[in-house]
Each structure stands twice: as structure tokens, then as C-alpha cells.
Amino acid sequence: MSDQFNETIQRFIQPVSSLPMGVEDALYFFGKDGSFVFTEGYCHPEDGLMGKVMLYPDPEGDNDIFGRKYKSSYKRVEDGELTLVPHPEQLLEQFKIRPELDPAAPRPIYEEFHVEFPLDDFEGVFEHRHSLRVAMDTFPMVNESIGDLSRGFDVPLARLGCTGSTCYGNFEEPDDDVDLVWYGTIEENKKVLEQIREVTKNPRNRVFEFGRWWPIRFYWKDMMICSFFNYRLEEEIPLRKCEMKVLEEDVKGVGMVDDDTHTIYMPSIMTLTHLLLNGKKSRDMELIIYDGSLRGEFFAGDYLEFTARRILVRTEAREYEALLVNLRENIQKQ
């Protein structure tokens, strides 16, 4: 008897050494224990990664992946509605899933809701571009929709990948969506963003999910596209190797987004002007949002109200003060 699970995983999985830039944003890794671990951002320890177990084997799980039962740590059904589990609750779940993890182990302040895993814990990774090529060869709907989108946006397939369940081959036609990864320079991805805005001028192409509108998600020929933007050039990544130190907790702020160059990435980074911190005028500062659900949420001209940490950021290139928000609940548009 064939084992659909192993056969499918083996078609999509790649060795960790195949990653062109090492560990980056929005990758799924396949654990030796059968779990699926997701990364966010570009700051990861040497020989390890910061992430979360998103799906793990459980005989009572509600998710069927090629005949095996899995439980989700980030989604659940409440009152008949699919909802997202809050990040603090997801974090607590990590220590139940992996008892060997130490809740008291120090984590970088920007990784408040992620945990560290050694790369040796994993069988491999579902590299975005490889997974999309295999998915297009496997699923006619993916092949047709993404091929048409590539032509319509004038973005070569070599700059496209996928994450989410499609990246490990779990796609159900005709009801599924594609978590599409756009690789590009800052200028190339800015052009894609403008095209998405053009497409979503038609309200029928807008995506409303989990009770809200998602500005960088859209419908393309009846396929829902959930966009993830990744840097194609390592030198354009603003936070690759960095340290952050807390200078002040619970800073209440209001400001207007000025430079939104990096708002579509993870972490989302933007410059705030007309800034008030704890009721006092402040110089312009960068705001770093380390919550992946807020990719592409805020843009130039938006006024934001937030509770943040004031931090000192050290990178290989510079040292500067900034503001850090790790939770969606701590920031909103005015």
C-alpha cells in the first residue's frame, strides 16, 4: 500500500542547505517529529531558527493531511467560525507541544511570541520556489491561475513561490487559496503592490477574512491570493543581523506613516512623523511591527495609535532608537 503522506512530502521537501539566503520569512520546516514549523522575519540564530509549531500530529486533531491527523496551534473553530488563536496563547501551546522547550529561556525582545529550534530538529524545508513549481505540476488550478497571474502582473515564475499548506502539497481544488510569495527588489515589489491596488479597486476582488479586509490579498480569476513579499537581495533586508534593547516599556503613541518602503514585509517597518509619545512631541522615528498578520496593513498617510516599547536597535550598519510593537492588539488606525 502506498503512503500518500510520505510520497507527497518527499516531492515537496528540500534540504535546509538548499535555502539561497539561509532561514528567511514565511518558510515551513518539517520536523523529525512530523510537525510543521513556520518562520517569520529574517533574524534567526546561527544553526537555528525562530518560529512556531503550527501543525503537529495528534490522533484527535481536526486537520487531515494525507491521511494523518494534525492539530493546529494557530486556528480553531469557535461558535462555528474559524478564528485565529492569539499570539500569547499560541506561545503557551508551544511548550505543551514541545516539552523540551524551556519557557524561561531568553528570547530576543522582537521574538516575544516565537521560540528557538535547532536546524538539526528538521528533516528539511519547503522552499518557496521549489514548492510552487511542484504544485503547478500537480494541481491544474494552481498551474492555470498562477501562470495567468504571472503573465498579467509581468512577474516571471522564477520570482514566485508559495507558502502555507500548498507548499507541502495540501491543496484541495476548487476551494483552496494560494499563499503566494513574491520575490523582488524593493522597486520590483513596489510595482507589484501598485498592481494589487489596481486589481482591488474592484470590490469583488477584495478579500475579507477573519472579520476584516486584507489589503494585499486579492482574488485573481476566482483564486484567492494571499500575498507574502520577500526580499530578493540580501543587502536590501533592513533587519538581518540585529540586537534590540528595551529603553522604555508601555509607550503610548500617535503618529502618521511617512516612509512605508518596508511595510509589506515581515517585520513591517515604517517611519512615523507628526509623532506624539506619551503626549509629548517627538522627532520622527521608525516603527517596527513584529506581527506577521500586519504585513501590508499600514501605508503612508495613515495615522496610527499604539502602545510600544522604545528600543535601541543595533545592526551591522547602524545604531538607532525605534519603536517596537509585537501584537496586533497594540496598534490601530485612527
C-alpha positions as CSV (number, residue, x, y, z in Angstrom):
1,M,0.0,0.0,0.0
2,S,1.3,3.4,-0.9
3,D,1.9,6.0,1.8
4,Q,0.4,9.2,0.4
5,F,1.8,11.3,3.2
6,N,5.5,10.3,2.8
7,E,5.2,10.3,-1.0
8,T,3.8,13.8,-1.1
9,I,6.2,15.3,1.5
10,Q,9.2,13.8,-0.4
11,R,8.1,15.5,-3.6
12,F,7.9,18.9,-2.0
13,I,10.6,18.9,0.7
14,Q,14.2,20.2,0.2
15,P,17.3,20.0,2.3
16,V,17.8,23.0,4.6
17,S,21.1,23.6,2.8
18,S,19.2,24.5,-0.4
19,L,18.0,27.8,1.0
20,P,19.7,30.6,-1.1
21,M,19.8,33.1,1.8
22,G,19.5,30.8,4.8
23,V,16.5,31.0,7.0
24,E,14.1,33.7,5.9
25,D,10.5,34.8,6.3
26,A,7.4,32.6,5.8
27,L,9.1,29.2,5.5
28,Y,7.7,25.9,6.6
29,F,10.1,23.4,8.0
30,F,9.2,19.7,8.5
31,G,10.3,18.4,11.9
32,K,11.6,15.0,12.6
33,D,8.6,14.6,14.9
34,G,6.3,15.2,12.0
35,S,5.4,18.8,13.0
36,F,5.2,21.8,10.6
37,V,7.2,24.8,11.9
38,F,6.7,28.3,10.4
39,T,9.3,31.2,10.5
40,E,8.7,34.9,10.5
41,G,11.2,37.6,9.6
42,Y,14.9,37.4,8.8
43,C,16.6,37.5,12.2
44,H,17.5,33.9,13.2
45,P,20.2,32.3,15.3
46,E,23.2,30.6,13.7
47,D,22.3,26.9,13.1
48,G,18.8,27.5,14.3
49,L,15.5,29.4,13.6
50,M,12.9,31.4,15.5
51,G,9.4,30.2,14.8
52,K,6.3,28.3,15.9
53,V,4.9,24.8,15.6
54,M,1.8,25.5,13.5
55,L,0.6,21.9,13.0
56,Y,1.5,18.8,14.9
57,P,0.5,15.1,14.9
58,D,-2.4,14.3,17.1
59,P,-4.9,11.4,16.8
60,E,-7.7,13.8,17.9
61,G,-6.7,16.6,15.5
62,D,-9.2,18.2,13.2
63,N,-6.8,18.6,10.3
64,D,-6.3,15.7,7.8
65,I,-3.0,15.8,6.0
66,F,-2.8,13.0,3.5
67,G,-4.5,10.6,5.9
68,R,-2.8,11.7,9.1
69,K,-4.5,13.7,11.9
70,Y,-3.0,17.0,12.9
71,K,-3.9,19.7,15.4
72,S,-3.4,23.4,14.7
73,S,-1.8,25.8,17.2
74,Y,-2.9,28.9,15.4
75,K,-6.5,28.4,14.2
76,R,-9.6,27.0,15.8
77,V,-13.4,26.9,15.4
78,E,-15.4,29.0,17.8
79,D,-19.2,29.1,17.6
80,G,-19.0,27.6,14.1
81,E,-16.5,30.3,13.0
82,L,-12.8,29.8,12.1
83,T,-10.8,32.1,14.2
84,L,-7.1,32.9,14.8
85,V,-5.6,31.9,18.2
86,P,-4.0,35.0,19.9
87,H,-0.2,35.0,19.9
88,P,0.3,34.7,23.7
89,E,-1.9,31.6,23.7
90,Q,0.0,30.2,20.7
91,L,3.2,30.7,22.6
92,L,2.0,28.8,25.6
93,E,0.9,26.0,23.3
94,Q,4.5,25.6,22.0
95,F,5.7,24.5,25.4
96,K,2.9,21.9,25.6
97,I,3.7,20.5,22.1
98,R,7.5,20.5,22.7
99,P,8.0,19.9,26.5
100,E,11.8,20.0,25.9
101,L,11.5,23.8,25.2
102,D,12.3,26.0,28.2
103,P,9.7,28.8,28.8
104,A,12.3,30.7,30.8
105,A,14.9,30.6,28.0
106,P,15.9,34.1,26.9
107,R,14.5,35.3,23.6
108,P,15.1,38.5,21.7
109,I,12.5,41.1,22.5
110,Y,11.2,41.1,19.0
111,E,10.8,37.3,19.2
112,E,8.5,37.6,22.2
113,F,6.0,35.1,20.7
114,H,8.4,32.8,18.9
115,V,10.7,30.0,20.2
116,E,14.1,28.8,19.1
117,F,14.6,25.5,17.3
118,P,17.9,24.0,16.2
119,L,18.1,23.2,12.5
120,D,19.0,19.6,13.4
121,D,15.4,19.2,14.5
122,F,14.2,19.2,10.9
123,E,14.0,16.7,8.1
124,G,14.0,19.6,5.6
125,V,12.3,22.7,4.4
126,F,9.6,23.6,1.9
127,E,11.5,26.1,-0.2
128,H,9.0,28.6,-1.7
129,R,10.0,28.5,-5.3
130,H,10.6,24.7,-5.5
131,S,7.2,24.1,-3.8
132,L,5.4,26.4,-6.3
133,R,6.9,24.5,-9.3
134,V,5.8,21.2,-7.9
135,A,2.4,22.5,-7.0
136,M,1.9,23.8,-10.6
137,D,2.9,20.4,-11.9
138,T,0.5,18.7,-9.6
139,F,-2.6,20.9,-9.4
140,P,-4.2,22.2,-12.7
141,M,-6.0,25.0,-10.9
142,V,-2.7,26.3,-9.4
143,N,-1.0,26.0,-12.7
144,E,-3.7,27.9,-14.6
145,S,-4.2,30.6,-12.0
146,I,-0.6,31.3,-11.2
147,G,0.5,31.1,-14.8
148,D,-2.1,33.6,-15.7
149,L,-1.2,35.9,-12.8
150,S,2.5,35.7,-13.8
151,R,1.6,36.9,-17.2
152,G,-0.9,39.5,-16.0
153,F,1.5,41.1,-13.5
154,D,4.5,40.6,-15.8
155,V,6.4,38.8,-13.0
156,P,8.4,35.8,-14.1
157,L,7.6,32.5,-12.4
158,A,11.2,32.4,-11.2
159,R,10.3,35.2,-8.8
160,L,7.3,33.5,-7.4
161,G,6.9,30.9,-4.6
162,C,4.3,29.6,-2.2
163,T,3.9,29.0,1.5
164,G,1.0,27.8,3.6
165,S,-0.5,24.4,3.0
166,T,0.2,24.5,-0.7
167,C,4.0,24.5,-0.1
168,Y,3.8,20.9,1.2
169,G,1.2,19.7,-1.3
170,N,-2.0,20.0,0.7
171,F,-4.2,21.8,-1.8
172,E,-7.9,21.0,-2.4
173,E,-9.4,22.1,-5.7
174,P,-11.5,24.1,-6.3
175,D,-12.0,25.7,-2.9
176,D,-8.4,26.4,-1.8
177,D,-6.3,29.6,-1.9
178,V,-2.6,30.1,-2.6
179,D,-0.3,31.8,-0.1
180,L,1.9,33.4,-2.8
181,V,5.4,34.6,-2.1
182,W,6.6,37.5,-4.3
183,Y,10.4,37.7,-4.5
184,G,11.7,41.0,-5.8
185,T,13.9,44.0,-5.2
186,I,12.2,46.8,-3.2
187,E,11.3,48.5,-6.5
188,E,10.0,45.3,-8.1
189,N,7.8,44.5,-5.2
190,K,6.6,48.1,-5.1
191,K,5.4,47.7,-8.6
192,V,3.5,44.5,-7.6
193,L,1.9,46.4,-4.8
194,E,0.6,49.0,-7.1
195,Q,-0.9,46.3,-9.4
196,I,-2.6,44.7,-6.4
197,R,-4.1,48.1,-5.6
198,E,-5.3,48.4,-9.1
199,V,-6.9,44.9,-9.0
200,T,-8.6,45.6,-5.7
201,K,-10.2,48.8,-6.9
202,N,-13.0,46.4,-7.9
203,P,-14.6,45.4,-4.6
204,R,-15.3,41.9,-5.9
205,N,-11.5,41.3,-5.9
206,R,-11.0,42.2,-2.2
207,V,-10.6,39.6,0.5
208,F,-12.5,39.8,3.7
209,E,-11.5,37.2,6.2
210,F,-11.4,36.8,10.0
211,G,-13.6,39.8,10.3
212,R,-11.5,42.3,8.3
213,W,-10.2,43.4,4.9
214,W,-6.7,42.3,4.0
215,P,-5.1,45.0,1.7
216,I,-2.5,42.7,0.0
217,R,-4.8,39.7,-0.5
218,F,-7.0,39.6,-3.6
219,Y,-8.9,37.4,-6.0
220,W,-7.4,36.6,-9.3
221,K,-9.7,34.6,-11.7
222,D,-11.6,33.2,-8.7
223,M,-8.4,32.1,-6.9
224,M,-7.7,33.8,-3.6
225,I,-4.1,35.1,-3.5
226,C,-2.6,35.7,0.0
227,S,0.5,37.8,-0.6
228,F,3.8,37.4,1.2
229,F,6.6,39.8,0.0
230,N,10.2,38.6,0.4
231,Y,13.4,40.3,-0.3
232,R,15.3,39.1,-3.4
233,L,18.5,40.9,-2.5
234,E,20.1,40.3,0.9
235,E,21.6,43.8,1.0
236,E,18.0,45.3,1.0
237,I,16.9,43.5,4.2
238,P,16.9,46.1,6.9
239,L,16.9,43.7,9.9
240,R,19.0,40.6,9.2
241,K,21.6,40.5,12.0
242,C,20.4,42.8,14.8
243,E,20.1,43.3,18.5
244,M,17.4,45.2,20.3
245,K,17.5,46.6,23.9
246,V,14.4,47.9,25.7
247,L,14.7,51.5,26.8
248,E,11.2,52.1,27.9
249,E,8.0,50.0,28.2
250,D,4.4,50.8,27.5
251,V,4.9,54.0,25.4
252,K,1.6,55.4,24.2
253,G,2.0,56.9,20.8
254,V,0.2,58.6,17.9
255,G,1.9,59.3,14.6
256,M,1.5,59.4,10.8
257,V,3.2,56.9,8.5
258,D,5.6,58.7,6.2
259,D,8.1,56.2,4.6
260,D,6.3,52.9,4.1
261,T,9.0,51.2,1.9
262,H,9.2,48.1,4.1
263,T,5.6,47.9,5.3
264,I,4.7,44.9,3.1
265,Y,7.5,42.8,4.6
266,M,8.0,41.0,7.9
267,P,8.8,42.7,10.1
268,S,6.9,45.7,8.8
269,I,9.0,48.8,9.2
270,M,7.8,52.4,8.6
271,T,8.9,55.9,9.6
272,L,6.4,57.9,11.7
273,T,6.2,61.6,11.6
274,H,3.9,64.1,13.5
275,L,4.7,61.8,16.4
276,L,3.5,62.1,20.0
277,L,4.9,59.8,22.6
278,N,3.2,59.8,26.0
279,G,1.6,63.1,25.0
280,K,4.8,64.9,24.1
281,K,6.1,65.8,20.6
282,S,8.9,63.5,19.4
283,R,11.2,63.5,16.5
284,D,10.5,61.2,13.6
285,M,11.1,57.5,14.5
286,E,11.0,54.1,12.9
287,L,8.2,51.8,13.9
288,I,9.0,48.0,13.8
289,I,5.9,45.7,13.8
290,Y,6.8,42.1,14.6
291,D,3.4,40.6,13.9
292,G,3.1,38.8,10.6
293,S,-0.7,39.4,10.5
294,L,0.1,43.1,9.9
295,R,2.1,42.7,6.8
296,G,0.9,45.3,4.3
297,E,-1.6,46.8,6.7
298,F,-0.4,50.4,7.1
299,F,0.7,52.8,4.5
300,A,1.9,56.4,4.0
301,G,-0.7,58.9,5.3
302,D,-2.3,56.5,7.8
303,Y,-2.5,57.8,11.4
304,L,-1.7,55.1,13.9
305,E,-2.4,54.9,17.6
306,F,-0.3,52.3,19.5
307,T,1.3,51.1,22.7
308,A,5.0,50.2,22.0
309,R,8.4,49.6,23.5
310,R,11.0,52.3,22.9
311,I,14.1,50.3,21.9
312,L,17.7,50.7,20.9
313,V,18.5,48.8,17.6
314,R,22.0,47.7,16.7
315,T,22.7,46.3,13.2
316,E,26.0,45.8,11.4
317,A,25.3,49.1,9.6
318,R,24.0,51.4,12.4
319,E,22.6,52.0,15.9
320,Y,19.4,53.9,16.4
321,E,16.3,54.3,18.6
322,A,13.0,52.9,17.3
323,L,9.5,51.8,18.5
324,L,8.6,48.1,18.6
325,V,5.1,46.6,18.5
326,N,4.7,42.8,18.7
327,L,0.9,42.4,18.9
328,R,-1.9,43.4,16.6
329,E,-4.0,44.4,19.6
330,N,-1.5,47.1,20.5
331,I,-1.9,49.1,17.3
332,Q,-4.7,50.5,15.2
333,K,-5.5,53.1,12.6
334,Q,-7.2,56.3,13.9
